[in-house]
Amino acid sequence: MSRTPGILASWRRAPSLCVQKGSQSARHTCHPEVLLGNCLPVYGANPLTVIRPWAEGLDQVVIHVGALSLKESQELAQHAAEIGADGIAVIAPFFLKPWTKDILINFLKEVAAAAPALPFYYYHIPALTGVKIRAEELLDGIQDKIPTFQGLKFSDTDLLDFGQCVDQNRQQQFAFLFGVDEQLLSALVMGATGAVGSTYNYLGRKTNQMLEAFERKDLSLALNYQFCIQRFINFVVKLGFGVSQTKAIMTLVSGIPMGPPRLPLQKASREFTDSAEAKLKSLDFLSFTDLKDGSLEASS
Ligand SMILES: CC(=O)N[C@@H]([C@@H](O)[C@H](O)[C@H](O)CO)[C@@H](O)CC(=O)C(=O)O
């Protein structure tokens, strides 16, 4: 795999809230419950062909089929159905933006209709799309318009909006999947039923420990794990953290070459990777022998 596979992420529905079990390396994400192919189509690379090899052997695969053009999004949705995906997810189109809830719903409805048998997830990520329609508003009556609507991936720090999504839809059995890894514990308290995020590809074990502590109602321990995760994320954010840096860390931890990012992204610097590696080790995310001997078993 020389090109980016997007970001692999996983979740499991409530009551067990989880990212990849048993390991924190990308290589060991071969058995997550769900793989989300989070990539927009780019010229010459159909995300579905990239996702297919990753999807083999997984229990569930939800494929992101959002695109700037409705037609392209519909074609991707149809292809996702043809290759046996378990669901589709869609972000808001972000070049020509929908400016009201109804317009956004109409766009999503047309995409969902192209794969009428597949559960449909709205992927709310306003920082990247610039579409700031509140998720809580969007969810109001959404199943009347999109009968396959199954849930939401919520990648925003607005916990008021997130909490109200949960609170106003308690009867609906929706999946509420949180996407801000450094705030997951807060979202769990609000009622998140799962998590999808980039750092679970390499901070999975610590995150699972946090989830287990939360399920045991040991909030103090869960908070310790969340703080530890925050220490790492805070550290890399200060260095400049994005998709390229995620690829670099995933390569470092898994040993799987993720390849260079495409322009306009720039490859992560050697200094970044060295600093991230040192930080992972100092916070006990990796043991000192993990990377040297090729063993991917991370320390607890
Ligand atoms: C803005 C962003 O990239 N958010 C990430 C988080 O996992 C994020 O990397 C993490 O919380 C660290 O800030 C995910 O929610 C989104 C994501 O992984 C994706 O769409 O590929």
The ligand as an SDF file (V2000), in Angstrom:
LIG
                    3D

 21 20  0  0  0  0  0  0  0  0999 V2000
   -9.9340   16.7360   12.5720 C   0  0  0  0  0  0  0  0  0  0  0  0
   -9.4650   15.3080   12.6410 C   0  0  0  0  0  0  0  0  0  0  0  0
   -8.6030   14.9160   11.9090 O   0  0  0  0  0  0  0  0  0  0  0  0
  -10.0490   14.5620   13.5340 N   0  0  0  0  0  0  0  0  0  0  0  0
   -9.7200   13.1580   13.6910 C   0  0  0  0  0  0  0  0  0  0  0  0
   -9.3310   12.8680   15.1290 C   0  0  0  0  0  0  0  0  0  0  0  0
   -9.0770   11.5000   15.2870 O   0  0  0  0  0  0  0  0  0  0  0  0
   -8.0830   13.6800   15.5020 C   0  0  0  0  0  0  0  0  0  0  0  0
   -7.0210   13.3080   14.6380 O   0  0  0  0  0  0  0  0  0  0  0  0
   -7.6760   13.4190   16.9320 C   0  0  0  0  0  0  0  0  0  0  0  0
   -8.7490   13.7110   17.7900 O   0  0  0  0  0  0  0  0  0  0  0  0
   -6.4640   14.2700   17.3160 C   0  0  0  0  0  0  0  0  0  0  0  0
   -6.8330   15.6270   17.3720 O   0  0  0  0  0  0  0  0  0  0  0  0
  -10.9200   12.3110   13.3020 C   0  0  0  0  0  0  0  0  0  0  0  0
  -12.0690   12.7000   13.9850 O   0  0  0  0  0  0  0  0  0  0  0  0
  -11.1940   12.4840   11.8290 C   0  0  0  0  0  0  0  0  0  0  0  0
  -10.5350   11.4560   11.0190 C   0  0  0  0  0  0  0  0  0  0  0  0
   -9.8180   10.6550   11.5240 O   0  0  0  0  0  0  0  0  0  0  0  0
  -10.7950   11.4170    9.5790 C   0  0  0  0  0  0  0  0  0  0  0  0
  -11.8310   11.8660    9.1130 O   0  0  0  0  0  0  0  0  0  0  0  0
   -9.9680   10.8880    8.8540 O   0  0  0  0  0  0  0  0  0  0  0  0
  1  2  1  0
  2  3  2  0
  2  4  1  0
  4  5  1  0
  5  6  1  0
  5 14  1  0
  6  7  1  0
  6  8  1  0
  8  9  1  0
  8 10  1  0
 10 11  1  0
 10 12  1  0
 12 13  1  0
 14 15  1  0
 14 16  1  0
 16 17  1  0
 17 18  2  0
 17 19  1  0
 19 20  2  0
 19 21  1  0
M  END
$$$$
